[in-house]
Amino acid sequence: MENIKLFITDIDGVWTDGGMYYDQSGNELKKFNTSDSAGVLFLKLLNIPTAIITGENTDIVKRRAEKLQIRHVFLGVKDKVAVATDLCNRLNLDLTEVAYIGDDINDLLLLGRVGLSACPFNAPSYVKKRVDWIIPVRGGDGAFRQFVERYLERNNLLDEIVQRYLNQNSSFNQ
């Protein structure tokens, strides 16, 4: 578990509650929990990249990734294993060095191939049976952050990361 070098995440049902909201003009809306951005920040402090692989193809996800400076974003994906394998090849990694969090049937194949797998608490039981960790929050309630923090805690890195953050943001200490 300590050899994780890439975190990959699904979006709908992990970073969001899985709902699709539409306004009167037909515009799709998603609600993201801003606490997940801390998970991305913690990984950046460790030089561990974050990747998004989602079946949805929406500018909403693209904009969220841009805001968080996530470089590896794959939208409209049908074969998540193929995309993850290709990304690992480009980064000289093996799937066993990947942590992945997903929540539904289209995530099962990738969840079964990575070194560390997780799902939010409200994932279906057939997903829960096939992951290493069930994160104790629902999708859209900070599940990605909880996944990252649990990994950091298990590897005795959380306090170090918090201290790195404080050192880089010394005005926070005043």
C-alpha positions in Angstrom: 0.0 0.0 0.0 2.9 2.4 0.6 3.9 2.2 -3.1 1.0 4.1 -4.5 2.2 6.6 -7.1 -1.0 7.7 -8.8 -4.5 8.3 -7.5 -7.3 7.9 -10.0 -10.9 8.9 -9.3 -14.3 8.6 -10.9 -16.5 11.8 -10.6 -20.2 11.1 -10.5 -21.1 9.3 -7.3 -17.6 10.0 -5.8 -17.0 13.8 -6.1 -20.7 14.4 -6.6 -23.8 12.8 -5.1 -24.5 11.2 -8.5 -27.4 13.5 -9.2 -27.8 15.3 -12.5 -29.5 18.6 -12.2 -30.9 20.6 -15.0 -32.1 24.2 -15.1 -35.0 25.5 -17.2 -32.8 26.1 -20.2 -31.5 22.5 -20.1 -28.1 23.3 -18.7 -26.7 20.4 -16.6 -25.4 21.3 -13.1 -23.3 19.3 -10.6 -22.6 20.0 -7.0 -19.0 19.4 -6.0 -17.9 19.2 -2.4 -15.0 21.6 -2.0 -13.3 19.5 0.7 -12.2 17.0 -2.1 -9.8 19.7 -3.3 -7.7 19.2 -0.1 -7.2 15.6 -1.2 -5.7 16.8 -4.4 -3.6 19.4 -2.5 -2.2 16.7 -0.1 -1.3 14.5 -3.1 0.5 17.4 -4.8 2.5 18.0 -1.7 3.7 14.4 -2.0 4.2 14.7 -5.8 1.6 12.1 -6.4 -0.6 13.0 -9.4 -4.3 12.8 -9.5 -6.2 11.6 -12.5 -9.9 11.7 -13.4 -11.5 9.0 -15.5 -15.2 9.4 -16.0 -17.8 8.1 -18.3 -19.4 11.5 -18.4 -18.3 14.0 -21.0 -19.1 17.4 -19.6 -17.4 20.8 -19.4 -18.4 20.9 -15.8 -15.8 18.2 -14.9 -13.2 19.7 -17.2 -13.6 23.1 -15.4 -13.3 21.6 -12.0 -10.2 19.7 -13.0 -8.7 22.9 -14.4 -9.4 24.8 -11.2 -7.6 22.1 -9.2 -4.8 21.9 -11.8 -5.4 18.2 -12.4 -3.5 17.4 -15.6 -4.8 13.9 -16.3 -8.5 14.2 -17.2 -10.3 11.6 -19.3 -13.9 12.3 -20.2 -16.5 10.1 -21.9 -14.5 6.9 -21.2 -16.1 3.6 -21.9 -13.1 1.4 -21.0 -11.5 2.7 -17.8 -9.0 -0.1 -17.6 -7.6 0.7 -21.1 -7.3 4.4 -20.2 -5.7 3.8 -16.9 -3.3 1.3 -18.4 -2.3 3.8 -21.1 -1.8 6.5 -18.5 0.3 4.2 -16.4 2.4 3.3 -19.4 3.1 7.0 -20.1 4.0 7.5 -16.4 6.1 4.4 -16.2 3.8 2.9 -13.6 2.1 -0.4 -13.0 -1.6 -0.6 -12.1 -0.5 -2.1 -8.8 0.9 1.4 -8.0 -2.5 3.0 -8.5 -5.2 3.9 -6.0 -8.7 4.2 -7.5 -12.0 5.2 -6.0 -15.2 4.5 -7.9 -18.8 3.8 -7.1 -20.6 1.7 -9.7 -20.7 -1.2 -12.0 -18.6 0.6 -14.7 -15.8 0.9 -12.1 -15.6 -2.8 -11.2 -13.0 -3.8 -13.7 -10.6 -1.1 -12.8 -11.2 -1.4 -9.1 -10.2 -5.1 -9.4 -6.9 -4.3 -11.2 -5.3 -1.5 -9.0 -3.1 -1.7 -6.0 -5.6 0.0 -3.7 -9.4 0.3 -4.3 -12.2 2.1 -2.6 -15.8 3.2 -2.9 -18.0 5.6 -1.0 -20.4 4.3 1.7 -23.4 4.5 -0.5 -22.0 2.4 -3.4 -24.0 -0.7 -4.3 -23.2 -3.9 -2.3 -21.7 -5.6 -5.3 -19.1 -2.8 -5.5 -18.5 -2.8 -1.7 -17.7 -6.5 -1.9 -14.9 -5.9 -4.4 -12.9 -3.0 -2.9 -10.2 -2.8 -0.3 -11.8 0.1 1.6 -15.3 1.4 2.0 -15.0 5.1 2.7 -17.4 6.0 5.5 -19.1 9.0 3.7 -21.5 9.1 0.8 -20.4 10.2 -2.7 -20.5 14.0 -2.9 -19.6 14.3 0.9 -15.9 14.5 0.6 -15.3 10.8 -0.3 -12.1 11.5 -2.4 -10.6 13.5 0.4 -11.4 10.8 3.0 -9.8 8.2 0.7 -6.6 10.3 0.4 -6.5 11.1 4.1 -7.0 7.4 5.1 -4.1 6.4 2.8 -1.9 9.1 4.3 -2.9 8.1 7.9 -2.2 4.4 7.2 1.2 5.3 5.9 2.0 7.8 8.7 2.1 10.7 6.3 -0.8 12.9 7.3 1.0 14.9 10.0 4.0 15.4 7.7 1.7 16.7 4.9 -0.1 19.1 7.2 3.3 20.4 8.4 4.5 20.8 4.8 1.4 22.8 4.0 1.9 25.0 7.1 5.6 25.6 6.2 4.7 26.6 2.6 2.0 28.9 3.8 3.8 30.6 6.7 1.3 33.4 6.9 -1.1 30.8 8.2 1.1 30.4 11.3 0.9 34.1 12.3 
